[in-house]
Amino acid sequence: MPEIDCEDLIALVRNYNPRTNADLIAQAWTYGQRMHEGQFRHSGEPYFTHPAAVAAILTEMRLDDATIITALLHDTIEDTRSTWSDIAGLFGREIADLVDGVTKLTNLQLSGAQSKQAENFRKLFMAMSRDLRVILVKLADRLHNMRTIRSMRPDKQVQKARETMDIFAPLAGRMGMQWMREELEDLAFKVINPEARSSIIRRFVTLQRETGDIIPKITADIRVELEKAGIEAEVFGRAKKPFSVWRKMQEKQLAFSRLSDIYGFRIITRSEADCYRALGLIHRRWRAVPGRFKDYISQPKSNGYRSIHTTVSGRDGTRVEVQIRTRQMHEVAEAGVAAHWAYRDGVPTNNPFAVDPGEWISTLTERFGEEDHDEFLEHVKLEMYQDQVFCFSPKGDVIQLPKGATPIDFAYAIHTRLGNSCVGAKVDGIRVPLWTRLKNGQSVDIIAASGQRPQATWLDIVATGRAKAAIRRSLREQDRSRFIRLGSELTRVAFEHVGRKVTDKALRTAARSLALPDADELLARIGSAELSAQQVIATLYPNLAPPEDEIDARRAVAGLAADQEFTRGPCCTPLPGERIVGITYRGKGVVIHAIDCPVLAEFEDQPDRWVDLHWREGQHPPAYSTALSITIRHDAGVLGRICTMIGQQGANITDLMFEDRKPDFYKLRVEVTLRDREHLHALMTALEAESDVAQVSRIRDSARRV
């Protein structure tokens, strides 16, 4: 966006709000300019060009004067001598509170450590619940910063881009501002993976050269059909953004040449009836693609979004997506929840489809208070990322769920007690497995039994944060005594490994140091893998805990440049003694993979990213995490003996998870730290020789990515 002056900004506001308080906007402009005088951006421009640009972005959503003025002043409290009292005295309490809210959000670290991130997400949503306009200013602020990100240091660019991709882009989408989400994603994509983005753009250019620019051709075809039917409508067409195309390629594991509907078209009609007439006309003229029809007019999204989506095979068999909506629906689709504050002709728009921000935020944050920090963070991210499906209860109530939800999610959405006691489900009158993915418009009837309790396997089935939190709570209550027994065994083995004996006093001391109520809670958390026995040892005997700098990355692997660091690929977790190769990643250094790792096939056409590496000769410390799958006989004392055996082999258990439980066997995922390939071979040989072990194998998961 080119640099604008005060008169330009006022003109932009007057375009949709002729009754704007131009004097107050001019006063805010002058005040902000004076406060930021002498400050400059990384690009060398005067700093006030940034607040001015943020305000201009918000005019595109036709927002009220208070929001525009907040944008002009949003950095004054943080970066200048201005205070809340100063702003309240000059511009009123409402604007001062908004500026203060944006300042608090700016200071939140949303991409830090997991616990801190979760705590700050709570603060983010609390700010949203007070006044959603704070988030609108923050999103516009982030959009302008991403548009001008090239003036920042490379490491800072990557950090901001990842934060944008993980938090701000999905938040904009969840609020219904799809255009902003797409632009934020694409700007972040340009920083995080510029090679992939350039590749998509090159392929678009090649496709256009081969087929011609088909967008105006298909647009013209649609207009002709509408005119024949006497339907007044506007028609627009565009190619999807590079990141949107890239995401579909990754999700569907398709090459660009096999990807469908990379073009999108929009029909804006005069009435809802014309939407359905236009839909029938499109389906008569072109063949509809099965399973790609969604009616968000009859079942709107929670942020007010209404539109009909369909995919058809258009000119020359090209698949295209068509969205059909009225002008009022389109305004909400562009502005999302922000449509509540939009103006037209000097008065707030009376758009019947604009949702009440208070009601919207309450649906998003409902029951968050019941969850701990990590569960809250998981719930929020699920809520932000997922699209939605709408299903019906036997009474005809509409239950809104994220895409990919199952009957278990449906049950928990109605009531926690129903979810906990769920034993089966009927979808459209037919009994289905509990892992069935629900679709729009289906009717779901939950079958419950009083003796039923949630199963651990449900955590891998459900898609909603609410269901996951409720299942975990129930499992913790059910399994507490079992976790305490398991925790006791893991702790005993860990203490023996360092030549110490477990005592009640030692456990009470460790619990107190770790801010836990008692020794049982400590053991339960160790048994449920929320805490490791090594953390207890490090708390009680710091001198016996392995030093943090035991491994020097530059000494462990040969072939790295002086300024390069390495991490092991989570897909293959290579060990010393195995043949390895490095792949360079922007902002991540070098990631090493085993030479037979399937993931390497993705980099065959990028030889410049390959680095020839090998492990250094010599004794490596037991510090390399590796996952094993072990199937053991279900009998008293077996698990304890297996844990003891692993310790006797010089390996340390860092995590243990039950993957399957049957009456006669347990299947475990055990993470251990090892020295090298020979250490792994010796451990697996010892386990295979044990009569209580039915099977043992190394876990290598090519689906896990850096």
VOGU-3710 file (C-alpha; in Angstrom, 3 decimals, decimal comma):
1> mpeidcedli> 0,000/0,000/0,000  1,526/3,389/-0,962  2,173/5,930/1,762  -0,914/8,051/2,520  -1,448/11,375/4,256  -4,165/12,504/6,658  -6,484/13,818/3,927  -6,202/10,517/2,034  -7,204/8,573/5,136  -10,184/10,833/5,864
11> alvrnynprt> -11,274/10,488/2,230  -11,149/6,677/2,545  -13,374/6,837/5,639  -15,791/9,334/4,018  -16,312/6,882/1,132  -18,401/4,701/3,443  -19,114/7,061/6,353  -19,889/10,625/5,217  -20,714/11,529/8,828  -17,253/10,625/10,120
21> nadliaqawt> -15,669/12,860/12,751  -12,895/14,062/10,434  -11,583/16,542/13,012  -11,020/13,782/15,586  -9,244/11,581/13,032  -7,047/14,557/12,039  -6,317/15,234/15,716  -5,314/11,577/16,240  -3,114/11,724/13,125  -1,313/14,818/14,404
31> ygqrmhegqf> -0,933/13,405/17,923  0,401/10,044/16,718  2,799/11,706/14,287  4,129/13,944/17,063  4,533/11,069/19,543  6,468/8,921/17,030  8,623/11,798/15,809  12,262/10,714/15,483  11,375/7,003/15,396  12,061/4,914/12,288
41> rhsgepyfth> 11,157/1,447/11,016  13,742/-1,169/9,976  13,237/0,018/6,387  14,364/3,522/7,326  10,885/5,042/6,859  9,390/7,309/9,552  7,645/5,027/12,064  4,264/6,737/11,757  3,901/5,383/8,197  3,055/2,063/9,897
51> paavaailte> 0,062/3,197/12,060  -1,228/5,178/9,064  -1,069/2,064/6,860  -2,824/-0,046/9,534  -5,645/2,524/9,694  -5,942/2,442/5,883  -6,248/-1,385/5,940  -9,136/-1,097/8,416  -10,984/1,327/6,117  -11,237/-1,555/3,626
61> mrlddatiit> -13,575/-3,191/6,171  -15,512/0,104/6,557  -14,905/0,204/10,316  -16,058/2,851/12,778  -14,091/5,967/13,756  -13,004/4,525/17,112  -11,258/1,596/15,418  -9,570/3,835/12,814  -8,301/6,201/15,526  -7,107/3,250/17,616
71> allhdtiedt> -5,050/2,095/14,640  -3,381/5,535/14,402  -2,524/5,436/18,116  -1,988/1,699/18,661  1,763/1,943/19,387  1,786/5,206/21,349  1,462/3,718/24,840  4,098/1,066/24,156  6,665/3,052/22,165  6,276/6,696/23,233
81> rstwsdiagl> 5,841/8,767/26,393  2,057/8,769/25,898  -0,118/7,176/28,622  -3,645/5,792/28,911  -4,674/8,957/30,780  -3,305/11,184/28,002  -5,302/9,329/25,341  -8,444/9,148/27,478  -8,265/12,923/28,046  -7,897/13,702/24,349
91> fgreiadlvd> -9,969/10,976/22,654  -12,192/9,416/25,327  -12,124/6,293/27,463  -13,356/3,943/24,709  -10,385/4,679/22,437  -7,929/4,671/25,368  -9,133/1,187/26,384  -8,818/-0,072/22,813  -5,248/1,283/22,489  -4,357/-0,239/25,858
101> gvtkltnlql> -5,821/-3,589/24,733  -3,720/-3,603/21,553  -0,626/-2,738/23,631  -1,224/-5,713/25,919  -1,635/-8,032/22,922  1,588/-6,740/21,349  3,463/-7,734/24,505  2,116/-11,300/24,507  4,587/-13,958/23,367  2,362/-16,287/21,368
111> sgaqskqaen> 5,132/-18,436/19,904  7,191/-19,254/22,998  7,287/-22,273/25,303  4,148/-24,422/25,373  2,953/-23,486/28,895  3,662/-19,785/28,426  2,038/-19,866/24,989  -1,112/-21,456/26,427  -1,304/-18,891/29,222  -0,943/-16,058/26,716
121> frklfmamsr> -3,600/-17,557/24,468  -5,973/-17,262/27,397  -5,073/-13,572/27,680  -5,582/-13,163/23,922  -9,109/-14,567/24,124  -9,895/-12,559/27,240  -8,973/-9,410/25,300  -11,182/-10,578/22,442  -14,099/-11,123/24,791  -13,835/-7,531/26,102
131> dlrvilvkla> -13,807/-5,864/22,667  -13,201/-7,713/19,432  -12,001/-4,506/17,739  -8,709/-4,954/19,606  -8,077/-8,100/17,541  -9,123/-6,358/14,314  -6,460/-3,686/14,874  -3,903/-6,359/15,796  -4,656/-8,363/12,643  -4,302/-5,259/10,448
141> drlhnmrtir> -1,059/-4,455/12,295  0,267/-7,959/11,562  -0,844/-7,747/7,914  1,110/-4,528/7,320  4,152/-5,926/9,151  4,043/-9,021/6,928  3,727/-6,868/3,802  6,918/-5,044/4,827  8,744/-7,972/6,473  11,725/-7,957/4,093
151> smrpdkqvqk> 13,350/-5,123/6,045  13,674/-7,354/9,159  16,532/-9,706/10,068  16,160/-13,174/8,419  15,742/-15,004/11,758  13,100/-12,480/12,859  11,297/-12,899/9,518  11,022/-16,669/10,053  9,793/-16,244/13,650  7,111/-13,707/12,633
161> aretmdifap> 6,084/-15,771/9,606  5,608/-18,940/11,677  3,624/-17,058/14,310  1,481/-15,608/11,522  0,894/-19,033/9,949  0,139/-20,741/13,280  -1,944/-18,073/15,027  -2,971/-14,918/13,195  -3,934/-16,378/9,795  -6,250/-19,096/11,226
171> lagrmgmqwm> -7,676/-16,546/13,686  -8,565/-14,230/10,774  -10,185/-17,170/9,001  -12,128/-18,179/12,093  -13,417/-14,605/12,341  -14,680/-14,888/8,760  -12,092/-12,589/7,109  -11,010/-15,127/4,526  -9,257/-12,578/2,299  -7,020/-11,568/5,205
181> reeledlafk> -6,322/-15,179/6,116  -5,258/-15,975/2,560  -2,981/-12,943/2,291  -1,375/-13,587/5,703  -0,781/-17,249/4,798  0,731/-16,376/1,441  3,029/-13,689/2,896  4,203/-16,136/5,570  4,610/-18,903/2,972  6,873/-16,576/0,980
191> vinpearssi> 9,224/-16,382/3,985  8,997/-19,963/5,294  9,210/-21,827/1,979  10,097/-19,421/-0,861  11,237/-22,269/-3,140  7,842/-24,002/-2,956  5,953/-20,753/-3,539  8,094/-19,883/-6,564  7,525/-23,391/-7,922  3,725/-22,979/-7,674
201> irrfvtlqre> 3,864/-19,586/-9,411  6,056/-21,006/-12,221  3,563/-23,818/-12,742  0,700/-21,342/-12,915  2,600/-19,399/-15,591  3,264/-22,600/-17,539  -0,393/-23,641/-17,273  -1,530/-20,223/-18,497  0,878/-20,424/-21,432  -0,453/-23,887/-22,370
211> tgdiipkita> -4,193/-23,268/-21,934  -4,469/-19,485/-22,211  -6,004/-17,376/-19,458  -9,161/-19,387/-18,809  -10,488/-17,149/-16,011  -12,058/-14,507/-18,320  -13,344/-17,292/-20,588  -15,166/-19,148/-17,813  -16,364/-15,855/-16,299  -17,865/-14,946/-19,680
221> dirvelekag> -19,501/-18,398/-19,971  -21,173/-17,974/-16,557  -22,374/-14,445/-17,395  -23,935/-15,667/-20,647  -25,883/-18,384/-18,803  -27,074/-15,930/-16,134  -28,203/-13,400/-18,747  -30,142/-16,093/-20,630  -32,015/-16,924/-17,426  -32,618/-13,228/-16,624
231> ieaevfgrak> -30,612/-13,353/-13,367  -28,897/-10,086/-12,433  -25,542/-10,901/-10,861  -21,867/-9,970/-10,739  -19,310/-12,663/-11,614  -15,659/-12,701/-10,540  -12,933/-15,271/-11,086  -9,429/-15,785/-9,728  -6,674/-18,346/-9,319  -6,211/-19,703/-5,811
241> kpfsvwrkmq> -3,340/-18,269/-3,745  -0,025/-20,207/-3,971  -0,229/-21,371/-0,342  -3,804/-22,610/-0,799  -2,632/-24,661/-3,806  0,420/-25,935/-1,910  -1,718/-26,992/1,083  -4,058/-28,981/-1,158  -1,062/-30,669/-2,810  0,263/-31,675/0,634
251> ekqlafsrls> -3,098/-32,769/2,072  -4,106/-34,827/-0,955  -0,571/-35,986/-1,870  -1,141/-34,814/-5,443  1,150/-33,314/-8,052  0,179/-29,884/-9,420  -0,884/-31,425/-12,736  -3,425/-33,656/-10,931  -4,823/-30,937/-8,705  -8,401/-29,875/-9,359
261> diygfriitr> -10,274/-26,616/-8,703  -7,242/-24,307/-8,569  -9,562/-21,628/-9,968  -12,410/-20,080/-8,013  -15,438/-18,096/-9,232  -17,921/-16,028/-7,274  -21,493/-15,111/-8,262  -23,070/-12,198/-6,333  -26,858/-12,149/-6,824  -29,622/-9,730/-5,798
271> seadcyralg> -31,651/-12,209/-3,705  -31,416/-15,543/-1,913  -33,867/-17,062/-4,398  -31,516/-16,060/-7,239  -28,686/-17,906/-5,452  -30,545/-21,196/-5,805  -31,646/-20,371/-9,369  -28,014/-19,676/-10,268  -26,968/-22,951/-8,642  -29,448/-24,950/-10,735
281> lihrrwravp> -28,305/-23,134/-13,855  -24,603/-23,900/-13,124  -25,376/-27,586/-12,531  -27,398/-27,832/-15,742  -24,637/-26,185/-17,795  -21,670/-28,047/-16,234  -21,297/-31,423/-14,552  -21,230/-31,191/-10,738  -18,407/-32,984/-8,923  -19,943/-35,421/-6,374
291> grfkdyisqp> -19,315/-34,670/-2,701  -18,193/-31,085/-3,312  -21,460/-29,258/-2,573  -21,987/-27,220/0,624  -24,964/-25,035/1,463  -23,893/-22,473/4,061  -27,018/-20,391/3,352  -29,368/-22,878/4,991  -26,685/-23,816/7,568  -24,553/-20,679/8,191
301> ksngyrsiht> -21,198/-20,798/9,970  -20,991/-19,407/13,491  -19,212/-16,255/12,250  -22,171/-15,389/10,006  -20,723/-16,775/6,769  -23,379/-17,686/4,200  -22,728/-18,966/0,716  -23,335/-21,913/-1,587  -20,180/-23,807/-2,639  -20,082/-26,230/-5,525
311> tvsgrdgtrv> -17,342/-27,645/-7,751  -18,031/-28,361/-11,415  -16,125/-29,540/-14,463  -15,969/-26,392/-16,546  -14,475/-25,492/-19,928  -12,241/-28,291/-21,347  -12,888/-30,430/-18,263  -11,171/-27,964/-15,914  -12,541/-28,277/-12,392  -13,518/-24,960/-10,836
321> evqirtrqmh> -15,084/-23,978/-7,524  -18,125/-21,680/-7,672  -19,413/-19,693/-4,682  -22,879/-18,138/-4,881  -24,187/-15,525/-2,407  -26,125/-12,260/-2,173  -24,499/-8,832/-1,787  -25,272/-8,730/1,957  -23,882/-12,223/2,404  -20,793/-11,163/0,465
331> evaeagvaah> -20,199/-8,183/2,761  -20,220/-10,490/5,792  -18,032/-13,011/3,947  -15,438/-10,276/3,355  -15,586/-8,639/6,795  -16,602/-11,623/8,941  -17,331/-10,721/12,552  -16,050/-7,192/11,791  -19,259/-6,569/9,797  -20,893/-5,720/13,135
341> wayrdgvptn> -18,978/-2,400/13,150  -19,136/-1,675/9,407  -20,631/1,648/8,268  -22,452/2,741/5,155  -23,628/6,290/4,449  -22,699/7,437/7,927  -24,684/4,826/9,871  -23,852/1,284/10,993  -24,896/-1,178/8,305  -28,075/-3,024/9,124
351> npfavdpgew> -26,870/-6,344/7,703  -29,153/-9,160/8,903  -26,333/-11,683/8,509  -23,763/-9,891/10,679  -23,313/-11,835/13,925  -23,184/-10,344/17,389  -19,486/-10,402/18,414  -20,350/-11,206/22,034  -22,325/-14,301/21,044  -19,607/-15,386/18,595
361> istlterfge> -16,786/-15,128/21,125  -18,842/-16,998/23,742  -19,320/-19,952/21,340  -15,572/-20,021/20,710  -14,511/-19,789/24,359  -17,311/-21,889/25,890  -16,024/-24,188/28,665  -12,376/-23,101/28,215  -12,275/-22,428/31,961  -12,637/-26,149/32,659
371> edhdeflehv> -9,335/-27,010/30,974  -5,692/-26,704/31,976  -3,292/-24,579/29,921  -2,192/-27,260/27,452  -5,743/-28,515/26,848  -6,896/-24,937/26,377  -4,178/-24,346/23,767  -5,112/-27,545/21,932  -8,824/-26,628/22,027  -8,175/-23,104/20,696
381> klemyqdqvf> -6,011/-24,315/17,836  -8,560/-26,970/16,876  -11,329/-24,375/16,956  -9,329/-21,938/14,814  -8,134/-24,377/12,176  -11,161/-26,566/11,548  -13,930/-25,969/9,071  -17,365/-27,070/10,251  -20,073/-29,644/9,694  -23,650/-29,391/10,938
391> cfspkgdviq> -25,476/-32,475/12,213  -28,898/-33,039/13,746  -29,891/-34,597/17,048  -32,966/-36,901/17,179  -34,931/-33,855/18,437  -33,900/-31,824/15,388  -31,361/-29,590/17,182  -28,419/-28,503/15,031  -25,018/-29,441/16,505  -22,043/-27,596/15,030
401> lpkgatpidf> -18,766/-29,557/14,940  -15,356/-29,205/13,281  -14,652/-31,058/10,065  -13,498/-34,608/10,845  -15,649/-34,901/13,985  -17,012/-38,300/15,040  -20,129/-39,473/16,927  -18,067/-39,267/20,148  -17,492/-35,536/19,491  -21,224/-35,206/18,845
411> ayaihtrlgn> -22,034/-36,872/22,181  -19,656/-34,622/24,131  -21,037/-31,543/22,328  -24,448/-32,364/23,843  -23,237/-33,209/27,372  -20,111/-34,601/29,046  -22,144/-37,374/30,726  -23,492/-38,518/27,359  -19,973/-38,565/25,901  -18,548/-40,548/28,827
421> scvgakvdgi> -21,291/-43,198/28,568  -21,322/-43,485/24,750  -21,169/-47,096/23,484  -22,418/-46,672/19,928  -24,164/-44,434/17,422  -26,675/-44,459/14,608  -26,135/-42,074/11,696  -29,220/-41,558/9,535  -30,728/-44,613/11,276  -27,819/-46,975/10,523
431> rvplwtrlkn> -25,434/-48,277/13,224  -21,888/-47,028/12,511  -18,475/-47,378/14,229  -17,573/-44,631/16,682  -14,634/-43,536/14,508  -16,940/-42,625/11,579  -16,335/-39,062/10,287  -19,599/-37,131/10,251  -20,844/-35,186/7,219  -23,057/-32,157/6,792
441> gqsvdiiaas> -26,764/-32,761/7,309  -26,531/-36,184/8,941  -28,793/-37,128/11,850  -26,923/-38,687/14,781  -28,436/-40,778/17,590  -26,069/-41,653/20,455  -26,438/-45,029/22,217  -25,352/-44,819/25,867  -24,866/-47,310/28,696  -24,496/-46,471/32,385
451> gqrpqatwld> -21,457/-48,720/32,927  -19,425/-47,362/30,001  -16,270/-45,290/30,525  -14,152/-43,410/27,941  -11,370/-45,457/26,317  -7,800/-44,201/25,813  -8,117/-44,963/22,078  -10,854/-42,314/21,848  -8,172/-39,605/22,088  -6,974/-40,605/18,601
461> ivatgrakaa> -10,543/-40,634/17,261  -12,062/-37,348/18,433  -11,498/-33,963/16,764  -12,768/-31,422/19,307  -10,834/-29,946/22,199  -13,860/-30,345/24,475  -14,024/-34,094/23,862  -10,262/-34,547/24,327  -10,309/-32,618/27,608  -13,278/-34,617/28,978
471> irrslreqdr> -11,730/-37,960/27,965  -8,413/-37,072/29,587  -10,140/-36,039/32,807  -12,063/-39,305/32,934  -8,983/-41,399/32,134  -7,014/-39,656/34,869  -9,741/-40,502/37,375  -10,091/-44,115/36,167  -6,425/-44,864/35,880  -5,055/-43,012/38,893
481> srfirlgsel> -4,309/-46,138/40,922  -2,807/-47,897/37,897  -0,702/-44,829/37,050  0,550/-44,690/40,649  1,694/-48,336/40,434  3,365/-47,752/37,070  4,943/-44,533/38,309  6,345/-46,379/41,342  8,002/-48,941/39,087  9,439/-46,336/36,685
491> trvafehvgr> 10,754/-44,317/39,630  12,343/-47,371/41,267  14,179/-48,266/38,053  15,349/-44,677/37,534  16,620/-44,395/41,127  18,466/-47,733/40,884  20,062/-46,494/37,671  21,815/-43,719/39,637  22,526/-45,843/42,723  19,780/-44,466/44,979
501> kvtdkalrta> 16,801/-46,018/46,754  13,269/-44,648/46,573  11,905/-43,560/49,961  8,638/-41,936/50,999  10,593/-38,934/52,226  12,395/-38,552/48,878  9,083/-38,660/47,018  7,459/-36,121/49,354  10,456/-33,799/48,960  10,345/-34,089/45,152
511> arslalpdad> 6,580/-33,459/45,113  7,013/-30,328/47,228  9,849/-29,063/44,987  7,714/-29,626/41,880  4,681/-27,849/43,463  2,601/-31,050/43,618  0,262/-31,825/46,536  1,689/-35,227/47,552  3,787/-38,231/46,563  0,801/-40,066/45,010
521> ellarigsae> 0,205/-37,183/42,608  3,907/-37,249/41,714  3,802/-40,986/40,953  0,506/-40,676/39,044  1,998/-38,034/36,783  5,089/-40,157/36,170  2,855/-43,144/35,361  0,741/-41,098/32,934  3,895/-39,684/31,222  3,068/-36,110/32,243
531> lsaqqviatl> 6,312/-36,092/34,225  9,455/-38,203/33,852  11,341/-40,000/36,611  14,467/-38,243/35,327  12,944/-34,896/36,271  12,495/-36,200/39,819  16,143/-37,322/39,966  17,288/-33,970/38,569  15,229/-32,233/41,278  16,624/-34,291/44,164
541> ypnlappede> 20,141/-35,049/42,924  21,219/-32,392/40,389  24,787/-33,707/40,424  23,599/-37,141/39,256  21,503/-35,828/36,359  23,292/-35,946/32,979  24,761/-32,516/32,129  22,756/-30,531/29,564  25,771/-29,961/27,331  26,760/-33,655/27,179
551> idarravagl> 26,441/-33,638/23,392  28,190/-31,027/21,289  26,409/-30,973/17,925  29,499/-29,807/16,038  31,576/-32,660/17,503  28,967/-35,409/17,170  28,521/-35,018/13,396  31,302/-34,400/10,880  30,735/-32,415/7,691  28,895/-29,366/9,084
561> aadqeftrgp> 30,039/-25,828/8,369  31,351/-23,825/11,322  28,079/-21,911/11,735  25,723/-24,878/11,177  23,813/-26,844/13,803  21,927/-30,090/13,342  18,777/-31,754/14,624  17,726/-35,358/14,045  14,776/-35,929/11,730  11,710/-37,047/13,748
571> cctplpgeri> 10,763/-39,327/10,858  13,757/-41,695/11,208  15,666/-40,582/14,390  19,098/-41,723/13,118  21,605/-43,097/15,639  25,418/-42,899/15,663  26,769/-45,717/13,518  24,010/-45,364/10,885  24,670/-43,777/7,489  23,224/-40,276/7,401
581> vgityrgkgv> 22,691/-37,305/5,104  21,754/-33,711/5,952  19,005/-31,525/4,463  19,196/-27,755/4,975  16,086/-25,876/6,143  15,658/-22,126/6,284  15,878/-21,048/9,916  16,391/-24,641/11,183  19,989/-25,365/10,243  20,592/-28,915/9,026
591> vihaidcpvl> 18,227/-31,823/9,719  19,918/-35,224/9,519  18,132/-38,269/8,114  19,051/-41,942/7,873  20,182/-42,674/4,323  17,161/-44,989/3,799  14,574/-42,496/5,142  11,557/-42,327/2,729  11,261/-38,560/3,360  14,469/-37,971/1,355
601> aefedqpdrw> 12,546/-38,720/-1,868  10,843/-35,327/-1,489  14,211/-33,581/-1,930  15,485/-35,451/-4,988  15,014/-32,394/-7,213  16,726/-30,056/-4,700  20,365/-31,276/-4,653  21,612/-27,918/-3,359  19,956/-28,665/0,002  21,813/-31,984/0,560
611> vdlhwregqh> 24,824/-32,067/2,907  27,239/-35,032/3,067  27,604/-35,957/6,761  28,769/-38,811/8,978  28,885/-39,527/12,695  32,263/-39,051/14,319  34,138/-42,138/15,505  34,272/-42,792/19,235  32,025/-43,336/22,258  28,763/-41,409/22,213
621> ppaystalsi> 26,821/-40,801/25,454  23,346/-42,414/25,838  21,488/-39,291/24,786  19,743/-40,190/21,501  16,001/-40,707/21,855  14,546/-43,683/19,950  11,015/-45,157/20,044  10,316/-48,881/20,328  7,060/-50,791/19,913  6,925/-53,652/22,458
631> tirhdagvlg> 4,119/-56,192/22,836  4,197/-57,909/26,244  2,160/-60,545/28,034  -0,541/-59,112/30,300  0,414/-60,535/33,657  1,408/-59,305/37,112  4,939/-57,910/37,314  5,733/-58,238/33,591  5,894/-54,511/32,917  8,167/-53,964/35,922
641> rictmigqqg> 10,562/-56,667/34,749  10,693/-55,201/31,244  11,449/-51,708/32,612  14,166/-53,191/34,828  15,682/-55,044/31,880  15,819/-51,858/29,800  17,619/-50,107/32,666  20,063/-52,998/33,002  20,969/-52,566/29,341  22,131/-49,000/30,075
651> anitdlmfed> 19,115/-47,397/28,361  16,944/-44,782/30,039  13,146/-44,751/29,597  11,992/-41,183/28,866  8,383/-41,931/27,923  6,007/-44,881/27,983  2,553/-45,064/26,424  -0,036/-47,831/26,154  -1,078/-48,066/22,484  -3,392/-51,059/22,812
661> rkpdfyklrv> -4,805/-53,110/25,685  -6,233/-56,593/25,236  -7,162/-59,242/27,845  -3,947/-61,183/27,138  -1,396/-58,566/25,981  -0,329/-54,924/26,109  1,207/-53,037/23,206  3,527/-50,282/24,403  5,354/-47,380/22,811  8,544/-46,881/24,813
671> evtlrdrehl> 10,969/-44,028/24,195  14,513/-44,739/25,340  17,815/-42,876/25,103  20,665/-44,857/23,539  24,320/-44,436/22,586  24,360/-45,774/19,046  23,165/-48,458/16,619  24,990/-51,255/18,493  23,318/-50,178/21,753  19,918/-50,415/20,037
681> halmtaleae> 20,743/-53,872/18,648  21,849/-55,152/22,073  18,690/-53,810/23,754  16,327/-55,299/21,154  18,133/-58,665/21,296  17,760/-58,772/25,081  14,058/-57,902/24,847  13,381/-60,468/22,104  14,990/-63,157/24,275  12,551/-62,424/27,125
691> sdvaqvsrir> 9,705/-64,979/27,216  7,141/-62,323/28,229  7,870/-60,231/25,109  5,876/-61,247/22,031  7,277/-58,625/19,657  9,695/-55,697/19,629  10,451/-53,291/16,775  11,873/-49,846/16,198  9,320/-47,122/15,355  10,155/-44,956/12,361
701> dsarrv> 7,310/-42,705/11,237  7,780/-41,066/7,835  4,534/-39,108/8,410  6,288/-37,019/11,079  7,840/-33,897/9,604  10,320/-31,290/10,714
//
